[in-house]
């Protein structure tokens, strides 16, 4: 009798530890490609993102570099397979004059970065440095043009400078500066946050300004049509999207941006590492709000563009907290924990879900700023939990999205609740199916039963990213505290996949 009671108690504990969730994947409905460009990143002249992060200078003898760009960072980003990199901002873009950053470095004028810390920059990292870095990375450059304080001619000249292979004033200038062949830049932002730091414009005014700038952004001969991206809405400003879709002719418009950060409170953001469960829960609320945002902005875009020719480009997203103690408030340097890992996993799952409309995105920012994938300190470099999620998830790039139906348990905090589990899946060109799962519940593991419709598989392998505490993170003294390990909590039988997700975890599975 006592043994029987003990068995019941253990069973109850097991059920308490792993709550049941139900998921259905239907491969027969897989039609839409997950555009690899949603795995893009963002590098702004902000804090130590460029200087000290990506770039240490050609004369640096302590840190190995390729034409001044950190070799260790380049190797890490190549492994992560970043498809595009946005530069030079951000707010900085609308104060940046590209001609200041070309020609002999000793002759370039210095500038004051009025947006971020008031530091003086020497313009040693400019157009050639950035585009050659992108070439080294094997990634597509995404240039953000200066609309706020620039001119139409300035942006038009930049397009000509980087894209024209013939004889022209700007092509000739590029050749004089040592670059004979044009780079052929496809992605162009026409200003940034025009509603705020890009000029505090009204939507109708910016729509007219956009039309003017886009008119003179000539394709030249770069081999493909320019992909022009309008400065889009701040989070839930649906009117901004409405006006742009209504007032800009769609043949002049390839994408509309959307910016949304997972911020608890702009006046009191909370700590990046030593946060409470309340901080965590509120951050997750803002992260999962991305799903509703995309649905509502997409509905507006569908009204004017039912064939979905214009892309929704979420070119700034991520967690935003208070800076680390003792650092410059204008440098936005913050630690990166398991909170950021599940935030990234859940957000990418949302992007996959909406892959018909969301065809490009950029995590903010790539090195040493906000939700960075890499942190550097002089000659040292560490990979963050967010890096590992982006690297694990890159199997979805350009694969076909498999629609997911999910019945998730709730992650409950006080009187509020959120769905604990998010899931996305894809089938690559070789026919291999990958499934990514996140569990945002920091208290309970989740047992998931996945019905595999139209998928034949006999074996499953995977990796998991998790840690003992949600606040856990990598440091320069302990750089591998949080890293992926082999996942053994999945089994497959017939058409059903069983998965046991630990609390606060991200898992990517491969079916064979």
C-alpha positions as CSV (number, residue, x, y, z in Angstrom):
1,X,0.0,0.0,0.0
2,X,2.8,2.4,0.9
3,X,4.6,1.6,-2.3
4,X,1.5,2.2,-4.3
5,X,1.0,5.6,-2.7
6,X,4.6,6.5,-3.3
7,X,4.2,5.6,-7.0
8,X,1.2,7.9,-7.2
9,X,3.1,10.7,-5.6
10,X,5.9,10.4,-8.0
11,X,3.5,10.4,-10.9
12,X,1.8,13.5,-9.6
13,X,5.2,15.2,-9.3
14,X,6.0,14.3,-12.9
15,X,2.8,15.8,-14.1
16,X,3.4,18.9,-12.1
17,X,6.9,19.2,-13.6
18,X,5.9,18.8,-17.2
19,X,2.5,20.2,-18.3
20,X,0.8,18.8,-21.5
21,X,0.6,20.8,-24.7
22,X,-0.8,19.8,-28.1
23,X,0.7,20.8,-31.5
24,X,-0.2,19.8,-35.1
25,X,2.2,20.3,-38.0
26,X,0.6,20.0,-41.5
27,X,3.3,19.6,-44.1
28,X,0.7,19.4,-46.9
29,X,0.0,23.1,-46.3
30,X,3.6,24.2,-46.4
31,X,3.8,26.8,-49.2
32,X,5.5,30.0,-48.0
33,X,9.3,30.4,-47.8
34,X,10.8,31.7,-44.6
35,X,13.0,34.4,-46.1
36,X,16.5,34.2,-44.8
37,X,16.5,38.0,-44.5
38,X,14.4,37.9,-41.3
39,X,17.7,36.8,-39.6
40,X,19.3,40.2,-40.3
41,X,21.2,42.3,-37.8
42,X,21.9,45.9,-37.1
43,X,25.1,47.9,-36.6
44,X,24.9,51.5,-35.6
45,X,27.5,54.1,-34.6
46,X,26.5,53.6,-31.0
47,X,28.7,52.9,-28.0
48,X,31.2,50.1,-28.8
49,X,29.2,48.6,-31.6
50,X,31.4,49.8,-34.4
51,X,34.6,51.1,-32.8
52,X,35.9,48.3,-30.5
53,X,33.2,45.9,-31.5
54,X,33.2,45.3,-35.2
55,X,36.2,47.5,-36.0
56,X,39.5,48.0,-34.2
57,X,41.6,49.6,-37.0
58,X,44.1,48.3,-39.5
59,X,47.0,49.3,-37.3
60,X,45.9,47.3,-34.3
61,X,48.6,44.7,-33.4
62,X,46.9,43.3,-30.3
63,X,43.6,42.1,-31.9
64,X,43.8,40.0,-35.1
65,X,41.8,41.8,-37.8
66,X,41.0,41.8,-41.5
67,X,41.3,45.3,-42.8
68,X,40.6,46.6,-39.3
69,X,37.5,44.4,-38.7
70,X,37.9,41.9,-35.8
71,X,38.7,38.5,-37.1
72,X,37.1,36.7,-34.1
73,X,33.8,38.5,-34.6
74,X,33.8,37.9,-38.3
75,X,34.3,34.1,-37.7
76,X,31.5,34.0,-35.2
77,X,29.1,35.9,-37.4
78,X,29.9,33.7,-40.4
79,X,28.9,30.6,-38.3
80,X,25.7,32.3,-37.4
81,X,25.0,32.9,-41.1
82,X,23.8,36.5,-41.0
83,X,22.0,37.3,-44.2
84,X,22.1,41.1,-44.0
85,X,23.5,43.9,-41.9
86,X,21.9,47.3,-41.5
87,X,24.2,50.4,-41.1
88,X,25.0,53.2,-40.1
89,X,21.8,53.6,-38.0
90,X,19.3,54.1,-36.4
91,X,19.0,57.6,-35.2
92,X,22.7,58.1,-36.3
93,X,21.7,57.5,-39.9
94,X,19.8,60.8,-40.2
95,X,22.9,62.8,-39.0
96,X,25.4,60.8,-41.1
97,X,26.9,62.3,-44.3
98,X,28.5,59.5,-46.2
99,X,31.1,61.6,-48.0
100,X,32.7,62.3,-44.6
101,X,33.6,58.6,-44.4
102,X,35.4,58.1,-47.8
103,X,38.9,58.9,-49.1
104,X,42.2,58.9,-47.1
105,X,41.4,58.3,-43.4
106,X,43.7,61.0,-42.2
107,X,41.8,63.6,-44.3
108,X,38.3,62.6,-43.0
109,X,36.6,65.2,-40.8
110,X,35.7,64.3,-37.2
111,X,32.1,64.4,-36.1
112,X,30.3,64.5,-32.8
113,X,27.8,61.7,-32.2
114,X,25.1,63.8,-30.8
115,X,22.6,60.9,-30.4
116,X,24.8,58.5,-28.5
117,X,27.0,59.7,-25.7
118,X,28.3,62.9,-27.4
119,X,31.6,61.2,-28.3
120,X,33.8,62.5,-31.2
121,X,34.3,60.0,-34.0
122,X,37.0,60.2,-36.7
123,X,35.0,58.6,-39.5
124,X,37.7,56.0,-39.9
125,X,34.9,53.4,-40.5
126,X,33.0,54.4,-43.6
127,X,31.3,53.1,-46.7
128,X,34.2,51.1,-48.0
129,X,34.9,49.6,-44.6
130,X,31.3,48.6,-44.1
131,X,30.7,47.2,-47.6
132,X,34.0,45.3,-47.6
133,X,33.2,43.9,-44.2
134,X,29.8,42.7,-45.6
135,X,31.7,41.0,-48.5
136,X,34.0,39.3,-46.0
137,X,31.0,38.1,-44.0
138,X,29.1,36.9,-47.1
139,X,26.2,39.1,-46.1
140,X,24.1,41.7,-47.9
141,X,24.5,45.3,-46.8
142,X,21.4,47.3,-45.9
143,X,22.2,51.0,-46.1
144,X,20.1,53.5,-44.1
145,X,19.9,56.8,-46.0
146,X,20.0,60.2,-44.4
147,X,16.6,61.8,-45.0
148,X,16.3,63.8,-41.7
149,X,19.3,66.1,-42.2
150,X,20.4,65.1,-45.7
151,X,19.4,65.9,-49.2
152,X,17.9,64.1,-52.2
153,X,21.1,64.5,-54.1
154,X,23.2,63.2,-51.2
155,X,21.3,59.9,-51.1
156,X,21.1,59.7,-54.9
157,X,24.9,60.2,-55.1
158,X,25.4,57.4,-52.5
159,X,23.4,55.0,-54.6
160,X,25.5,55.9,-57.7
161,X,28.7,55.7,-55.7
162,X,28.2,52.1,-54.5
163,X,26.2,50.7,-57.5
164,X,27.3,52.2,-60.8
165,X,29.9,50.4,-62.8
166,X,30.0,52.8,-65.7
167,X,31.5,56.3,-66.1
168,X,29.8,58.8,-63.8
169,X,31.0,61.4,-61.3
170,X,30.3,59.2,-58.3
171,X,31.6,56.0,-59.9
172,X,34.8,57.8,-60.8
173,X,35.2,59.1,-57.3
174,X,34.8,55.5,-56.0
175,X,37.5,54.3,-58.3
176,X,39.8,57.2,-57.2
177,X,39.2,55.8,-53.6
178,X,40.5,52.4,-54.6
179,X,37.3,50.5,-55.4
180,X,37.0,49.8,-59.1
181,X,34.0,47.5,-59.1
182,X,30.6,48.6,-57.7
183,X,29.3,46.6,-54.7
184,X,25.7,46.4,-56.0
185,X,23.8,47.2,-52.8
186,X,20.2,46.1,-53.0
187,X,18.6,47.1,-49.6
188,X,18.1,50.8,-48.9
189,X,16.3,52.5,-46.0
190,X,14.8,55.8,-46.9
191,X,15.4,57.5,-43.6
192,X,14.8,56.0,-40.1
193,X,12.1,56.7,-37.5
194,X,10.8,59.7,-39.4
195,X,8.2,60.0,-36.7
196,X,10.9,60.6,-34.1
197,X,14.7,61.1,-34.3
198,X,14.5,61.1,-38.1
199,X,12.7,64.4,-38.2
200,X,9.6,64.3,-36.0
201,X,7.5,64.2,-39.1
202,X,3.8,63.5,-39.6
203,X,2.9,60.5,-41.6
204,X,1.5,62.4,-44.5
205,X,4.6,64.7,-44.7
206,X,7.0,61.7,-44.6
207,X,5.0,59.9,-47.3
208,X,5.5,62.9,-49.7
209,X,9.2,63.1,-48.7
210,X,9.6,59.4,-49.3
211,X,8.1,59.7,-52.8
212,X,10.6,62.5,-53.6
213,X,13.7,60.5,-52.4
214,X,12.6,57.3,-54.0
215,X,12.1,59.0,-57.3
216,X,15.8,59.8,-57.5
217,X,17.2,56.5,-56.2
218,X,18.1,55.1,-59.6
219,X,18.7,51.4,-60.1
220,X,21.7,52.0,-62.4
221,X,23.3,48.7,-63.3
222,X,23.7,46.7,-60.1
223,X,21.9,43.7,-61.6
224,X,18.8,43.9,-59.5
225,X,16.1,46.3,-58.6
226,X,16.6,48.4,-55.5
227,X,14.7,47.3,-52.5
228,X,13.6,50.6,-50.9
229,X,12.3,50.4,-47.4
230,X,10.1,53.2,-46.0
231,X,10.6,54.4,-42.4
232,X,7.7,52.6,-40.8
233,X,5.6,52.6,-37.7
234,X,6.6,52.9,-34.0
235,X,5.1,49.7,-32.6
236,X,1.3,50.1,-32.6
237,X,1.0,53.3,-34.6
238,X,-1.3,51.7,-37.2
239,X,-2.2,55.1,-38.7
240,X,1.4,55.4,-39.9
241,X,1.2,52.2,-41.9
242,X,-2.2,53.2,-43.2
243,X,-1.0,56.5,-44.6
244,X,2.1,55.1,-46.2
245,X,0.3,52.2,-47.9
246,X,-2.4,54.7,-49.1
247,X,-0.2,57.6,-50.2
248,X,2.9,55.9,-51.6
249,X,2.6,54.3,-55.1
250,X,3.5,50.7,-54.6
251,X,5.8,50.6,-57.6
252,X,8.0,52.9,-55.6
253,X,7.9,50.8,-52.4
254,X,9.4,47.4,-51.7
255,X,9.1,47.4,-47.9
256,X,7.7,49.2,-44.9
257,X,9.6,49.1,-41.6
258,X,8.2,48.4,-38.1
259,X,10.1,49.0,-34.9
260,X,9.2,47.3,-31.7
261,X,11.3,46.7,-28.6
262,X,10.4,44.5,-25.6
263,X,10.5,47.4,-23.1
264,X,8.9,47.2,-19.7
265,X,8.7,51.0,-19.2
266,X,10.7,53.5,-21.2
267,X,11.3,55.5,-18.0
268,X,12.2,52.5,-15.9
269,X,13.4,49.7,-18.0
270,X,14.6,47.4,-15.3
271,X,18.0,45.6,-15.0
272,X,19.4,43.4,-17.8
273,X,20.7,40.6,-15.5
274,X,19.5,40.9,-11.9
275,X,15.8,41.1,-12.8
276,X,12.8,39.7,-10.9
277,X,10.2,37.4,-12.2
278,X,7.9,40.4,-12.6
279,X,10.4,42.1,-14.8
280,X,10.7,38.9,-16.8
281,X,7.0,38.4,-17.2
282,X,6.5,42.0,-18.4
283,X,9.3,41.6,-20.9
284,X,7.7,38.5,-22.3
285,X,4.4,40.3,-22.6
286,X,6.0,42.9,-24.8
287,X,7.9,40.3,-26.8
288,X,4.8,38.2,-27.6
289,X,2.9,41.4,-28.4
290,X,4.9,41.2,-31.7
291,X,2.3,38.7,-32.9
292,X,-0.6,41.1,-32.5
293,X,1.4,43.9,-34.0
294,X,2.2,42.0,-37.1
295,X,-1.3,40.8,-37.5
296,X,-2.8,44.3,-37.3
297,X,-0.1,46.0,-39.5
298,X,-0.5,43.1,-42.0
299,X,-4.3,43.6,-42.1
300,X,-3.8,47.3,-43.1
301,X,-1.3,46.3,-45.7
302,X,-3.6,43.6,-47.1
303,X,-6.3,46.2,-47.7
304,X,-4.1,48.1,-50.1
305,X,-1.8,45.3,-51.2
306,X,-3.8,42.0,-51.2
307,X,-1.0,40.2,-53.3
308,X,1.5,41.0,-50.5
309,X,4.0,42.6,-52.9
310,X,5.2,45.0,-50.2
311,X,7.2,43.4,-47.4
312,X,6.8,44.2,-43.7
313,X,10.4,44.8,-42.5
314,X,10.9,44.6,-38.7
315,X,14.3,46.2,-38.9
316,X,14.6,47.0,-35.1
317,X,13.5,44.5,-32.5
318,X,14.8,43.0,-29.2
319,X,15.0,43.5,-25.5
320,X,15.9,46.9,-24.1
321,X,16.9,47.3,-20.4
322,X,18.9,49.7,-18.2
323,X,22.6,49.9,-19.1
324,X,25.1,48.0,-17.0
325,X,26.2,49.9,-13.9
326,X,29.2,52.2,-14.5
327,X,28.8,52.3,-18.2
328,X,28.0,55.4,-20.4
329,X,24.2,55.7,-20.5
330,X,24.4,56.7,-24.1
331,X,26.2,53.5,-25.1
332,X,23.3,51.1,-24.4
333,X,25.5,48.3,-23.2
334,X,23.5,45.6,-21.4
335,X,24.1,42.0,-20.4
336,X,22.4,39.1,-22.3
337,X,20.7,36.3,-20.4
338,X,18.4,33.3,-20.9
339,X,15.6,35.8,-20.9
340,X,17.0,37.2,-24.1
341,X,17.3,33.6,-25.5
342,X,13.7,32.7,-25.1
343,X,12.7,36.2,-26.3
344,X,14.7,35.7,-29.5
345,X,13.3,32.2,-30.0
346,X,9.7,33.2,-29.5
347,X,10.1,36.2,-31.8
348,X,11.6,34.2,-34.6
349,X,8.7,31.7,-34.3
350,X,6.3,34.7,-34.7
351,X,8.2,35.9,-37.8
352,X,8.0,32.3,-39.3
353,X,4.3,32.3,-38.7
354,X,3.9,35.5,-40.6
355,X,6.4,34.8,-43.3
356,X,4.0,35.7,-46.1
357,X,4.3,39.4,-45.1
358,X,7.4,39.5,-42.9
359,X,10.3,39.0,-45.2
360,X,13.1,40.9,-43.5
361,X,14.0,41.8,-39.9
362,X,17.0,43.1,-38.0
363,X,17.9,42.3,-34.4
364,X,19.2,45.4,-32.5
365,X,22.1,45.3,-32.2
366,X,24.9,43.0,-33.4
367,X,27.8,43.8,-31.0
368,X,28.0,45.4,-27.5
369,X,24.6,47.3,-27.8
370,X,21.1,46.2,-26.6
371,X,20.3,42.6,-27.4
372,X,23.8,41.9,-28.9
373,X,24.9,38.5,-30.1
374,X,28.5,39.3,-29.4
375,X,30.2,41.2,-26.5
376,X,33.8,42.3,-26.7
377,X,36.3,43.6,-24.2
378,X,39.6,44.6,-25.7
379,X,41.0,41.3,-27.1
380,X,38.3,39.1,-25.5
381,X,35.0,38.1,-27.1
382,X,32.0,36.2,-25.9
383,X,28.9,34.8,-27.5
384,X,25.6,35.6,-25.8
385,X,22.6,33.3,-25.3
386,X,20.9,35.2,-28.1
387,X,23.8,34.3,-30.5
388,X,23.2,30.6,-29.8
389,X,19.5,30.9,-30.6
390,X,20.2,32.7,-33.9
391,X,22.8,30.1,-34.8
392,X,20.5,27.1,-33.8
393,X,17.6,28.6,-35.8
394,X,19.5,29.3,-39.0
395,X,18.4,25.9,-40.3
396,X,15.0,27.7,-41.1
397,X,16.6,30.2,-43.5
398,X,15.0,29.9,-46.9
399,X,13.1,26.7,-45.9
400,X,9.4,26.3,-46.4
401,X,7.2,27.2,-43.5
402,X,5.1,24.4,-42.1
403,X,1.8,25.8,-40.6
404,X,1.5,25.1,-36.9
405,X,-1.6,24.7,-34.7
406,X,-0.9,24.9,-31.0
407,X,-2.8,24.5,-27.8
408,X,-0.4,25.8,-25.2
409,X,-0.5,25.8,-21.4
410,X,-0.3,29.1,-19.7
411,X,2.6,30.6,-17.9
412,X,0.9,32.2,-14.9
413,X,2.2,35.1,-12.9
414,X,-0.1,36.6,-10.3
415,X,-3.4,37.2,-12.1
416,X,-1.9,37.4,-15.5
417,X,-1.0,34.6,-18.0
418,X,0.8,34.1,-21.3
419,X,1.1,31.0,-23.6
420,X,4.1,29.1,-22.3
421,X,5.0,27.4,-25.5
422,X,5.7,28.7,-29.0
423,X,6.5,26.4,-32.0
424,X,7.5,26.8,-35.6
425,X,8.6,24.3,-38.3
426,X,10.0,24.2,-41.8
427,X,11.1,21.9,-44.5
428,X,14.4,22.6,-46.3
429,X,15.3,22.0,-49.9
430,X,16.6,18.5,-49.0
431,X,13.3,17.6,-47.5
432,X,14.6,17.7,-43.9
433,X,12.1,19.0,-41.3
434,X,13.2,21.2,-38.4
435,X,11.1,22.2,-35.5
436,X,11.9,25.1,-33.1
437,X,10.3,25.3,-29.7
438,X,10.5,27.7,-26.8
439,X,9.2,27.5,-23.2
440,X,9.0,30.9,-21.5
441,X,7.7,29.4,-18.2
442,X,10.6,29.8,-15.7
443,X,8.9,27.5,-13.2
444,X,7.6,24.5,-15.2
445,X,8.8,22.2,-17.9
446,X,6.3,21.5,-20.8
447,X,5.5,18.1,-22.3
448,X,4.4,18.5,-25.9
449,X,2.6,16.1,-28.1
450,X,3.1,16.9,-31.8
451,X,0.9,15.4,-34.5
452,X,3.0,15.1,-37.7
453,X,0.6,15.4,-40.7
454,X,2.2,14.7,-44.0
455,X,5.6,14.1,-42.4
456,X,7.3,10.7,-42.4
457,X,10.2,10.4,-39.9
458,X,11.8,7.6,-37.9
459,X,14.3,9.5,-35.8
460,X,14.8,12.8,-34.1
461,X,17.8,14.7,-32.9
462,X,18.2,18.1,-31.5
463,X,20.0,20.8,-29.4
464,X,18.7,22.7,-26.4
465,X,19.7,26.0,-24.8
466,X,18.8,26.3,-21.1
467,X,20.3,27.0,-17.8
468,X,19.6,26.7,-14.1
469,X,18.3,30.3,-13.8
470,X,16.7,32.6,-16.2
471,X,19.2,35.3,-15.2
472,X,22.2,33.1,-16.2
473,X,24.5,34.6,-18.8
474,X,28.0,34.4,-20.2
475,X,30.9,36.6,-18.9
476,X,34.5,37.2,-19.9
477,X,35.5,35.0,-17.0
478,X,32.9,32.3,-17.7
479,X,32.2,32.5,-21.5
480,X,30.5,29.2,-21.8
481,X,28.1,29.1,-18.9
482,X,25.2,29.2,-21.3
483,X,25.6,27.2,-24.5
484,X,23.7,24.6,-26.6
485,X,23.9,21.0,-25.7
486,X,22.5,17.8,-27.1
487,X,18.8,17.4,-26.5
488,X,17.5,13.9,-25.5
489,X,14.0,14.9,-24.5
490,X,12.3,14.0,-27.8
491,X,11.0,10.7,-29.1
492,X,9.0,9.7,-32.2
493,X,6.5,6.9,-32.7
494,X,4.4,6.6,-35.8
495,X,3.0,10.1,-36.6
496,X,3.5,11.5,-33.1
497,X,6.5,13.3,-31.7
498,X,6.8,13.7,-27.9
499,X,8.9,16.5,-26.5
500,X,9.8,17.4,-22.9
501,X,10.9,21.0,-22.8
502,X,12.8,22.2,-19.7
503,X,11.7,25.4,-18.0
504,X,13.1,28.5,-19.8
505,X,14.5,26.7,-22.8
506,X,14.9,26.9,-26.5
507,X,15.1,23.6,-28.6
508,X,15.6,23.0,-32.3
509,X,14.9,19.5,-33.5
510,X,15.7,17.7,-36.8
511,X,13.5,14.9,-38.1
512,X,15.0,12.1,-40.1
